[in-house]
Amino acid sequence: MAARDRYSRKLECAKCGHTGFAEVSETDDRRTSGRDFKIDDMPRGFSTERQSPDPRKHMMKCRCGAVFRFEQDTVYAPGGEPRR
């Protein structure tokens, strides 16, 4: 079984400005076709609107009702940048 890469990603609502850091993981096995993306810990005030194993398609919902992509232009937590 392959290991999982773990990192933090800042979520920021463009509508109300609410922020928080999500703890996420992806498969470390480059031979697989997908990234097997999972959110391990969600910050308060955010929820999953539409789940996907691809972070570019995973949709988030803020407590104000705004919906946005998980993987958008944003800032990583210090030391939380994903390894590529």
KAKA-V211268 format. One record per residue. N is the residue number from 1. PSI is psi in whole degrees, -180 to 180 (none if undefined). Layout:
n:N psi:PSI
n:N psi:PSI
This chain:
n:1 psi:137
n:2 psi:152
n:3 psi:168
n:4 psi:135
n:5 psi:134
n:6 psi:139
n:7 psi:167
n:8 psi:146
n:9 psi:132
n:10 psi:129
n:11 psi:135
n:12 psi:125
n:13 psi:125
n:14 psi:-20
n:15 psi:-50
n:16 psi:-12
n:17 psi:4
n:18 psi:136
n:19 psi:162
n:20 psi:164
n:21 psi:126
n:22 psi:139
n:23 psi:121
n:24 psi:166
n:25 psi:154
n:26 psi:158
n:27 psi:146
n:28 psi:-6
n:29 psi:111
n:30 psi:-14
n:31 psi:-17
n:32 psi:157
n:33 psi:-28
n:34 psi:170
n:35 psi:-12
n:36 psi:54
n:37 psi:133
n:38 psi:140
n:39 psi:118
n:40 psi:-34
n:41 psi:120
n:42 psi:135
n:43 psi:152
n:44 psi:136
n:45 psi:-6
n:46 psi:151
n:47 psi:169
n:48 psi:125
n:49 psi:-46
n:50 psi:115
n:51 psi:145
n:52 psi:146
n:53 psi:-3
n:54 psi:119
n:55 psi:-20
n:56 psi:-18
n:57 psi:-8
n:58 psi:121
n:59 psi:135
n:60 psi:158
n:61 psi:131
n:62 psi:162
n:63 psi:-21
n:64 psi:-8
n:65 psi:-9
n:66 psi:140
n:67 psi:136
n:68 psi:162
n:69 psi:143
n:70 psi:-48
n:71 psi:97
n:72 psi:172
n:73 psi:115
n:74 psi:-175
n:75 psi:139
n:76 psi:155
n:77 psi:150
n:78 psi:124
n:79 psi:3
n:80 psi:11
n:81 psi:139
n:82 psi:147
n:83 psi:134
n:84 psi:none
